[in-house]
């Protein structure tokens, strides 16, 4: 059995949706919906890491652990690293970063990524991906692509369309099935030892160029294992329209439950 903790970074001052973790979905704050999904994953502990007392109070109200962290953190990884330091978790502890705006994240995916890191001791990080077949998705810079090595570890992440199907595109053909294009899914499993080291790593030029934080780990020689899932997880909540869609899904789910 894989032992792991889930930490949900929840920043109050979202650019698009102020106070996003506290926005209600079917009567409960979004961050609580995320924590409830995490609770079904088999995690030993679930923590909500936040920079705001209101979010910490909501966590307490619903019987979830919370940790107040610095307002100066520039990433969820930094926030999670502070939790690891505060709690004094051993270096081999597996910690899962579940983003606080993914109320529909499948618990099975959380467990699978944790198990993938457990089974690959050479890796400091594990994440996930799924195949995409649409050329529009491949070319979309908001969709991050990942290329894997023969060992299943990440070679590179990019917003650019990689790997580039030279012959197919030269002949204006559709994406070939022989080499699936892999879309990165933004869930991470870390070893606590890496999280302790992360803050000391200098930002990498490729990280800043692509605006992809995970490239810092690759640049400094850390290995990232990648779990391939057959199904794309539901979208997170970034906009008011995303929030509307998530509310509809939860409302429909509650309506369909037997009375």
C-alpha positions as CSV (number, residue, x, y, z in Angstrom):
1,X,0.0,0.0,0.0
2,X,1.3,3.4,-1.0
3,X,1.4,6.0,1.9
4,X,1.1,9.6,0.9
5,X,-0.2,13.0,2.0
6,X,-2.3,15.4,-0.1
7,X,-1.6,19.2,0.2
8,X,-4.0,21.5,-1.5
9,X,-2.5,25.0,-2.1
10,X,-5.3,27.6,-1.9
11,X,-4.5,31.2,-2.5
12,X,-7.2,33.8,-1.8
13,X,-6.2,36.4,-4.3
14,X,-6.9,34.7,-7.6
15,X,-6.5,37.1,-10.6
16,X,-9.7,36.0,-12.4
17,X,-11.9,35.0,-9.4
18,X,-11.2,36.7,-6.1
19,X,-11.6,34.4,-3.2
20,X,-11.9,31.4,-5.6
21,X,-11.3,28.7,-3.0
22,X,-14.4,30.0,-1.1
23,X,-16.8,30.1,-4.0
24,X,-19.7,27.8,-3.4
25,X,-20.3,24.7,-5.5
26,X,-23.5,22.9,-4.6
27,X,-23.5,24.5,-1.1
28,X,-19.9,23.9,-0.2
29,X,-16.7,26.0,-0.8
30,X,-14.7,24.9,-3.8
31,X,-11.6,24.0,-1.8
32,X,-13.7,21.7,0.4
33,X,-15.0,20.0,-2.8
34,X,-11.4,19.4,-3.8
35,X,-10.5,18.1,-0.3
36,X,-13.5,15.7,-0.4
37,X,-12.2,14.2,-3.7
38,X,-8.8,13.9,-2.1
39,X,-10.3,12.1,0.9
40,X,-11.4,9.3,-1.5
41,X,-7.9,8.7,-2.8
42,X,-6.5,6.8,0.1
43,X,-4.3,9.6,1.4
44,X,-3.1,9.3,5.0
45,X,-3.4,13.1,5.6
46,X,-5.1,16.0,3.7
47,X,-3.9,19.5,4.3
48,X,-5.2,22.8,2.9
49,X,-2.3,25.2,2.6
50,X,-3.4,28.8,2.4
51,X,-2.4,32.4,2.9
52,X,-5.8,33.5,4.3
53,X,-7.5,33.0,7.6
54,X,-10.9,32.7,6.1
55,X,-9.8,29.6,4.1
56,X,-8.2,28.1,7.2
57,X,-11.4,28.7,9.1
58,X,-13.5,26.9,6.4
59,X,-11.1,24.0,6.5
60,X,-11.6,23.7,10.2
61,X,-15.4,24.0,9.8
62,X,-15.4,20.9,7.6
63,X,-12.9,19.0,9.7
64,X,-9.9,19.2,7.3
65,X,-6.4,20.2,8.5
66,X,-5.1,23.6,7.4
67,X,-1.8,25.3,7.4
68,X,-1.3,29.1,7.2
69,X,1.6,29.8,4.9
70,X,3.4,32.9,3.7
71,X,1.6,35.4,1.4
72,X,4.8,35.8,-0.6
73,X,4.9,32.4,-2.2
74,X,5.0,32.6,-6.0
75,X,3.9,29.0,-6.6
76,X,1.9,26.2,-5.1
77,X,5.1,24.2,-4.9
78,X,6.6,26.8,-2.6
79,X,3.5,26.8,-0.5
80,X,3.6,23.0,-0.2
81,X,7.3,23.1,0.7
82,X,6.5,25.3,3.6
83,X,3.9,22.8,4.9
84,X,6.5,20.0,4.6
85,X,8.9,22.1,6.7
86,X,6.3,23.1,9.3
87,X,5.2,19.5,9.8
88,X,8.7,18.0,9.7
89,X,7.8,15.2,7.4
90,X,10.6,12.7,6.6
91,X,12.5,13.0,3.4
92,X,10.9,9.9,1.8
93,X,7.3,11.1,2.4
94,X,5.3,11.3,-0.8
95,X,3.3,14.5,-1.0
96,X,0.7,15.1,-3.7
97,X,0.0,18.6,-5.0
98,X,-3.8,18.8,-5.8
99,X,-4.7,22.2,-7.1
100,X,-7.4,24.0,-5.1
101,X,-9.5,24.8,-8.2
102,X,-10.1,21.2,-9.3
103,X,-13.3,20.1,-7.6
104,X,-13.9,17.3,-10.0
105,X,-10.4,15.7,-9.9
106,X,-10.7,11.9,-9.9
107,X,-9.5,10.3,-6.7
108,X,-8.2,7.4,-8.7
109,X,-5.8,9.8,-10.5
110,X,-4.5,11.2,-7.2
111,X,-3.7,7.6,-6.0
112,X,-2.2,6.6,-9.4
113,X,0.3,9.4,-9.4
114,X,1.3,8.7,-5.8
115,X,1.7,5.0,-6.6
116,X,3.8,5.9,-9.7
117,X,6.3,7.8,-7.6
118,X,6.4,5.0,-5.0
119,X,7.2,2.5,-7.7
120,X,10.0,4.7,-9.3
121,X,12.5,5.4,-6.5
122,X,14.8,7.1,-9.0
123,X,12.3,9.9,-9.5
124,X,11.9,12.9,-7.3
125,X,8.6,13.8,-8.9
126,X,5.7,12.1,-10.7
127,X,3.0,13.6,-12.8
128,X,0.4,12.5,-15.4
129,X,-0.6,12.8,-19.0
130,X,-3.0,11.6,-21.6
131,X,-3.0,11.2,-25.4
132,X,-4.5,13.9,-27.6
133,X,-5.4,13.5,-31.2
134,X,-6.7,16.9,-32.2
135,X,-4.3,19.1,-34.0
136,X,-5.9,22.2,-32.5
137,X,-5.1,20.9,-29.0
138,X,-1.5,20.2,-30.1
139,X,-1.0,23.7,-31.3
140,X,-2.7,25.4,-28.4
141,X,-0.1,27.1,-26.2
142,X,-2.4,26.8,-23.1
143,X,-2.2,23.0,-23.4
144,X,1.2,21.8,-22.2
145,X,2.7,18.8,-24.0
146,X,5.2,16.3,-22.6
147,X,7.6,14.0,-24.4
148,X,8.7,10.8,-22.6
149,X,11.9,8.7,-22.8
150,X,12.0,4.9,-23.1
151,X,11.9,4.6,-19.3
152,X,8.6,6.6,-19.1
153,X,10.3,9.7,-17.5
154,X,9.8,13.1,-18.9
155,X,12.3,14.4,-21.4
156,X,10.7,17.8,-21.9
157,X,7.6,19.8,-21.3
158,X,6.5,22.6,-23.7
159,X,3.7,24.8,-24.8
160,X,4.8,24.3,-28.3
161,X,3.5,21.3,-30.4
162,X,6.0,18.5,-29.6
163,X,7.0,16.1,-30.9
164,X,6.5,17.7,-34.3
165,X,5.1,15.2,-36.9
166,X,7.3,16.5,-39.8
167,X,6.2,14.3,-42.6
168,X,2.5,14.3,-41.7
169,X,2.3,18.1,-41.5
170,X,4.4,18.5,-44.6
171,X,1.8,16.5,-46.5
172,X,-1.1,18.3,-44.6
173,X,-2.2,15.0,-43.0
174,X,-3.9,14.5,-39.6
175,X,-1.8,13.7,-36.5
176,X,-0.4,10.1,-36.9
177,X,-1.5,7.5,-34.5
178,X,1.9,5.9,-34.4
179,X,3.3,8.6,-32.0
180,X,0.6,9.9,-29.7
181,X,0.9,13.5,-28.6
182,X,0.7,13.6,-24.8
183,X,-1.0,16.4,-22.9
184,X,0.4,17.1,-19.5
185,X,-2.0,17.0,-16.5
186,X,-1.1,19.4,-13.7
187,X,-1.0,17.1,-10.7
188,X,2.3,16.3,-9.0
189,X,3.7,13.8,-6.5
190,X,6.9,14.9,-4.8
191,X,9.3,13.4,-2.3
192,X,9.6,15.6,0.7
193,X,13.4,15.7,0.2
194,X,12.9,17.4,-3.2
195,X,10.5,20.0,-1.8
196,X,13.1,20.9,0.8
197,X,15.6,21.4,-2.0
198,X,13.3,23.2,-4.5
199,X,13.5,26.6,-2.9
200,X,17.3,26.6,-3.2
201,X,17.2,25.8,-7.0
202,X,17.9,28.8,-9.2
203,X,15.1,29.5,-11.7
204,X,16.1,27.9,-15.1
205,X,16.2,29.9,-18.4
206,X,13.9,27.3,-20.1
207,X,11.5,27.5,-17.2
208,X,11.2,31.3,-17.6
209,X,11.1,31.1,-21.4
210,X,8.2,28.6,-21.4
211,X,6.6,29.7,-18.1
212,X,6.6,26.1,-16.9
213,X,7.8,25.6,-13.4
214,X,8.5,21.8,-13.8
215,X,11.3,22.6,-16.2
216,X,13.3,23.8,-13.3
217,X,13.5,20.3,-11.9
218,X,14.5,18.8,-15.3
219,X,17.1,21.6,-15.8
220,X,18.8,20.8,-12.5
221,X,18.8,17.0,-13.2
222,X,15.8,15.7,-11.2
223,X,13.8,12.9,-12.8
224,X,10.1,13.2,-13.4
225,X,8.1,10.0,-13.8
226,X,4.9,10.3,-15.9
227,X,1.8,8.2,-15.4
228,X,-0.3,7.8,-18.6
229,X,-4.0,7.8,-18.0
230,X,-6.6,6.8,-20.6
231,X,-9.1,9.5,-19.6
232,X,-8.6,13.2,-19.5
233,X,-9.7,14.6,-16.1
234,X,-12.5,17.2,-15.9
235,X,-11.3,20.8,-16.4
236,X,-10.4,22.9,-13.4
237,X,-12.1,26.3,-12.5
238,X,-10.3,29.3,-14.0
239,X,-13.2,31.4,-15.2
240,X,-16.8,32.3,-14.3
241,X,-17.9,29.9,-17.1
242,X,-15.8,27.1,-15.6
243,X,-17.5,27.7,-12.3
244,X,-20.9,27.6,-13.9
245,X,-20.1,24.3,-15.5
246,X,-18.8,22.8,-12.3
247,X,-21.9,23.9,-10.5
248,X,-24.1,22.3,-13.1
249,X,-22.2,19.0,-12.8
250,X,-22.5,18.9,-9.0
251,X,-26.2,19.9,-9.2
252,X,-26.9,17.2,-11.7
253,X,-25.0,14.6,-9.6
254,X,-27.0,15.5,-6.5
255,X,-30.3,15.3,-8.5
256,X,-29.4,11.9,-9.8
257,X,-28.6,10.4,-6.3
258,X,-31.3,8.1,-5.0
259,X,-33.4,9.6,-2.3
